[in-house]
Amino acid sequence: SMRRQLIQQDEMQQSMLQNISHELKTPVMVIRSYARAMQDGIYPKGDLTGSIQVIDEEGERLEKLIKQLLYLTRLDYLATRNKAREDVRLDQLIEKITQRMDLQRPEITWQLDLRPVTVKGDEETLRAMIENLLDNHLRHAASVLAITLQVDSEKKEAGLKFWNDGSQIDPHLLDQVFRPFQKGREGRFGLGLTIVQRILKIYKGRITVDNEGAGVATTVTIPLS
């Protein structure tokens, strides 16, 4: 059983490395091809402004991917350490992050229902978890993004739910959304949900992604003790 697990883990790592190589190679190829064309006086997007914009967008995509990869490595390190935990007001942290991110898509209607919740943890990792979930839902929302935060006193756990009214995920892909770079809606799922799942593993929490109503919901559960 252990041998099978090790083989499976090795196969997953090899697959992830191949996907990472592909994801890194694509923006690099675009940037280099545009730069060479512009050196020859050719503007692939019609003019200088349009061509530079493409290079900037691909550079931003590359930067985001590298940051995510570095953070995944950091999470592997944190998982082996007993880092001191402090009281973090999850509701206040969510409010601060949403105020900063709502400018990305001002046309979206935000619906927040946040109960006061204090969890024992590290603000950095909790912030990374919320930002990745928000980025995912904000990117796919059509017009509405709803966030609810509640407490189950009996189970002593907090329940955090994100919902957007964008297109739903194919049912056969719902169990694959946590795998790095799996193909999904409008391209690939990326590393965001993989990072969230790693963070919740540190907190002994849970995460589910489901089609709900006319959209998609992500539900996170974090023990309070």
N, C-alpha and C positions, 0 to 999 in steps of 0.2 A: 504493500500500500504506500509506504514512504517512497519507494523507488518510482512508482507511477506518479506521485505528487511532484517529485523532483523533475521528472521528465516533462510533465505538463507545465511546470513553472518555467523550465528552460525554454520550451517551445513558445510560451507566451512572451518571454523576454526577447527571444529572437524575432518574433513577429512584431513586437513593439519597436525594436531597433530598426527593422526594415521600414516600418511606417514612418518613424521619425526621420529617417534618411530621406524618404520621399517627400515628406512635408517640408523639410529644410531645403531640399534641392529645388523645388518648384519656384519659390520666391527669388532665390539666388539666380536662377536661370533667367527669370523675367528681368530682374534688375540689370544683369550683365548684358543681355541682348538689347535692352532699351538704351543703356549707356553707350554701347558700341554703335548702334544706329545713329544716335545723336552726335557722336564724334564724326560720323560721315555726313552730317548735315541733314539726316532724315529724322522726322518726328513721327513715330509710330501711331500716336494718337492725334495726328493732324497738326498740332502746334506745340510750342515749347511748354506752355502751361499744362496742357493735358498730359503730355508725356512725363513731365516731372511729377504730376499728381499720381500717376500709376506707380512710379518708382517709390514715392513716399508711402503709398498704401501698402506696397509689398514689403517695404522696410519695416513698417509698423507691424505687419503680420508676422514677420520674422522675429522682431523684438519680443512680441507677445509670446510666441512659441518658446523662445529661449528662456524667458522668465518662468514660464510654466514648467519646463523641464528642470530648471534649477530648483524650483519650489518642491517638485516631486522628490528630488534628491534630499532636500532639507527635511521633508516629512518622514522619509525613511530613517533619517538620523534621529528625529524627535521621537519616533516610535520606540526607540531603544533607550530613551532617557526618561527619568522621572522628573519632569520639569515642574517647578513650583506653580501651583494654581492659585488664582485669586478670584474674587467675586466680580462677574461681568454682567452688567445690565443688558441683556440681549435686545430688549425692545428699544432702548436708547441707541444702541449700536446700529440697529436696522434703520432707524429714523435718520441718523447721520449719513449712512451710506446712500439711502434713497434720495436724500436731498442733494447729494453730490452727483448722482447718476441720472436723475430725471431730466437733466439738460441734454442728455444724449439723444432722447427722442421726446421733444416737448409735446408732440401730438398725442402721446399715450396718456390715458386716464389711469391714475393710480388709486387703488382702494386698499387702505391700510386698516387693519383691525388688530392692534397689538396690545396684549395684556402685559402688565409689568412682570418680567421674569428675570431672575438672577441665577446664573449658572456658574459653577466652579470651572475655571478654565483659563485659557490664554487668549487675550484679545486679538493677537496677531492671527492665530489660526482660525478663530471664529470669524474675523473680518474676511479672511481669504475665502472661507466657506460661503459666506453671504454674498460676497462680490461675484464669485463664480456662478452661483445660482441665479443672481439677479441679471448678470450679463447674458446668461443663456435664455432666460425668459424674456428679457427686454428685446433681445435680438429677434425673437420669433413672434412677439405679440403683434396682433393686428391693430387693436385699439385700447385694450384693457389689460392691466397687470394688477393682480390682487395678492396681498400678503396678509396672512393671519398667523398670530402667535398666541397659543393657549397653554394652560397648565392642566395636567391630569394629576390631581392631588393624591388619588389612591395609588397610582403607579409611580408617583414621584418622578415625572418626566415632563419635559416641554415638547410641544408639538408645533413645528414651524412649517407652514404650507405656502408655496408659491403657485399661482395659476395665471395662465395667459390664454387669450382667445385666438391664438394662431392655429395654423393647420395641425392636425393630430399626427402622431407617430404611427407608422405601420405596426400593427399588433405583433408581428413576428420579430420586430426590432426592439421591443420594449425591454427584453432581457439582455440586450447587447449594448445599451446606451452607456454603460460604465466602462466598456472596453475602449482603450485609447484609439482614436482615429477611425472608429467604425463609421461606415457610410450611413447617413441618415437624411433628415430633411435638409434640402438645399445644400447638400455637400456632405461634410463629415461632422461627427459630434465633438471632435477635438479632445482636449485634456481636462476641460473644466469639471465634468462629472467624476472623472477619475480622481482628481484632486480632492473633491468634496468627499468621495467615498473613503479615501485614505485618512482625511481629517476625522471623519466620524468613527473610523476604526480606533483612533487614539482615544476618543471620548466614549467608546463602547455604545455608539448610537446606531441608528438605522436610517436608510433612505429608500424611497420607492418613487418610481416615475410611472404615471398612468394617464391614459386618455380620460378626461372627465368633462362631462357636459359638451360644450362646443369648443373645447380647447385641451390643454395639457396641464397636469398638476404634478408638482414635486413635493413630497412630504418628508420632512426630516424629524426624527425623534431623538432627543438628547436626555439622558438620565440627569436628574438634578442633584443626586447624592454623589 
